[in-house]
Every structure is written in structure tokens, then in C-alpha cells.
Amino acid sequence: MSLPTGATARAGAALERAAAALTRLRRARLLHPLGRSFTGEVTIWGVAGPPTGVGMLDRPGRYPATVRLSRGVPSPDGWPDVLGLAVRMHRGEDRPFDLLVSSSRAAPVLRHLPLPRRRFAGTYSSIMSYRVGRRRIWLAALADPESVDLGRSLADVAAATRADTPRLVLAVASAVGPWRPVGQVALGDQLSARTDAELAFDPIGNLPAGLRAAGPLAWVREHTYRGSRRARGARVQSGGSLGVTV
């Protein structure tokens, strides 16, 4: 049962204050503080079979992107950790599409859970579901078997981008259905450490038409990121290659 409106607002404010306090204590991002950012490109092929109902995923297109790979805790390189992939698809004057996914397994039951692993290649799931009309969907980035390996460390990821163009496959699924490929994300040049420190992503507000975040995790993310943003002094910018949102 949902909380009354006043109680929900108070709970959200308390969560934001806690996130801000922890961010100041950490002196870095509250979530996934250690990462590397890159230029990138997202190519949407369109989905085979029934459309998703999200125009941006159903129509072929190509978008410049900003991509960040990160460690969650972070643990030392090579140790199991919840790995993160953030992709911002720039859409000119329109609000960007920010997709945040975490290391998981591909199976339907396990795609809802963040799972630690050692290697950056593998399945990344949105964990959080999205609503498209009355339907729920999940988004993912999957390992591309034809891509150069991303390795076990952030240094390995950076080296892979210098040697080649690493790629991951973007996919969509229902709660129990198989992943259906819709496109790919390719990593380009590494961005500076300063740019990486300034970058942030908004997986709740920066969504394309027809797609909205759903469930309790969306509420938690909204308020946690807002508190982290306030503590970091980040300001909201919907567009631009260095747009800061969270």
C-alpha cells in the first residue's frame, strides 16, 4: 500500500538529506564513484517482432553518446563488484535519453537483481522496470561476442578503447521473455578525469517519449540522486555533451 501524499513527501525529503550527507562524507558520487567516461555512438536498429511502443527504440537511428563504465563499491580491480554502465544518448534540442544498467544475469529471474562480477563484458540490466502504456519492460546492454574484450579493470577498459572500438548490444525484454536486440553502443575516446567527475546521469527524468520509470526503485533513485546532486553542486542541464543532471 502506498504512503499518503504528505508522508511520501516527507520520506522523499529525508532520503534526499541522507543521500546528500553520505555524498559529502564520501566526497564523491554516492553511487559508482570510480569510473571512466568515453565518447560514444548509439545505433538503433529497431526491434524485431512486435514494437516496444517507444518510438526511439522502434525506429532506426544514430545518436552521439557519452558512456561511463564504473565500479559500484568500489572494490579493488579484479575483485567481484556490481559494475555499472551509463549511456547518455544526445538528441539535439530534445532531452537526452539516460540509460543506467548494472551487472546482472540474463535469465528472467536474475535480470531484476544487481549481481557482482569480475569482468566488464557481460549482461547489464536496468534492474528497474519501465512502463510503456500498461506494459512493463526492462532494458539491457549485452556482451557482443564480436567485440574486443573489456577486461577486468577500468584501465583494461581504457586500453580496449585505444586498441579498438568496444561494443555492447542494447536489448529489451518483458519480465519473463527473452532479450530482443534493438541496437548497439560503441565506445570511443576516453574523456578527461575532470569531465568524468562532472558527469552525471538522470535515469528518471531523461527518458524518451512513451517510456517512464516504474516501481519503488524509481522513487528511491529519484530522491537519492537529487540529494547526491545537491551535495555535489551539480546543476541540471538536459542537453549537451557535458550535461550534468545528477
C-alpha angles and dihedrals in degrees: 000000000000123000120254113267095256093048091048091053092049092048090049092050091049091050091050092051091049092048091049092050093049092047091053090048091051093042089215141060112321091223126042096352096174116065149117125240129210143180112253149166130232119206117194114203096180123247123283114234125008113012119251093229091240108110094207091058097039098050123066113248146143125230134183109238146193112220130193128187117193149167117242108215089010107241122181116285112280094024120112112270139156099264122207136209121192121187124186112193109202114218105183111245093355124091110273123247111242114197118187118186133173133208111277141137125275097233115105095244094046098042088079093060131070107233127191119239139165103230127066092217112082142070120332116187131192086232085196114081126229130217121231104180104306095337129093122220137177127214128213147176112223132195114268107221090207095053128097111264117262095213131211103290138049087246088057090052091052091048090051091055091052092050100041144337109282115210138194127193118240114219143173132211144170120240093277105012128099122269112268115204115235102168146315141262119219123199121225134174122350115252123225123275089246092054091048090052092051097044121096136159137224111211092176104047102029101068132128123250113285096027125093133169114252140194136027093302090063090056092048092048093048095056097035093053092045091055092046090049092052093049092049093047090237117161128212116257116165097198144022131080091272097039110154118207112149 
